[in-house]
Amino acid sequence: MRDVVNFEYILIHIGNTEADTAGCLLIGEEASTAEEITVSRSAAAYQKLYLKVVAAAAAKTLQIVYIDEGQQQTYASPWE
């Protein structure tokens, strides 16, 4: 993604807690906010997403949009 304040790159990758990210997006099949925000089944979710991203990129239809409701901003992928 581009034009995200204070970040050069925003990536999508596996991880389970805030310690696993430095502003990047973590993907998972489940999330919990019980004591801290956690994501589970991250690797499985990433594998599914990766296949879709590769197919969309090959078809030149890839677009990723991230909506940060807390900041009321929308960030779009550079492929649009």
N, C-alpha and C positions, 0 to 999 in steps of 0.2 A: 504494500500500500504506500501511498505517497502523501506528502503534506500533512503528516501527523506531527504535531508539536512535540519537540524534544526527542524525536526518534528518527533515525536514518532508515531503519528497516523494521517492518512488522511482519513476523512470520507466523505460520500456523504449525504447531507441533504437538507432540505428546507431552503429557505431564499431569500431575495430580493435585498440586497445591500452588499457592502463590510463589513459593520458593523455586518452582520449576519454570517461572516466566519472568521476563524483565520487560513487560509491556507487550509481549507477544500473545497470540490467541491460543489457548489450550483447547483441545477438542476431546470430547468424551461422550459416552452413551448415557451417563447418569451424572447428576450433580447433587451436592448436598451443601446446605448452609447451616448445619446444626451448630457447630462451634466456630468453624472457619469454612471458607468456601473451598470445596474439594470437587475434583472431577474423577470419575472412575471409568474403567474400561476404555482408557484413552488410546492404547495401541490399536485395539480392534476398531474403534471409531475412525482413527487416522487412516488405517488401511482401506476402509470403505470410502472415505472422502478422497484419498489419493487417486483411486481408480476413476472417480468422477471428474476430478480436476484434470487428470491426464487426458481423458476422453474429450472434455470440453476444450482443452487447449489445442488438441489435435484438430478439432472441428472449428477452431477459431471463434468459439462462442463463450469462452471463459470470462466470467465477471464475478468478482467477489465484492460484496458491499458489507461494511461493518458499521453498525449504528451504535454510537456511544450515547445512550440516553442521558447519562449523568452530565455529559458535557453538551448535549443537544447538538451533536455534530455527526456527520456521515462521512465515512472515508471509503473511497472506491478503489478497486484494483487499478493498476496502470494499464490493464489490457482493454479498457473500455474504449 
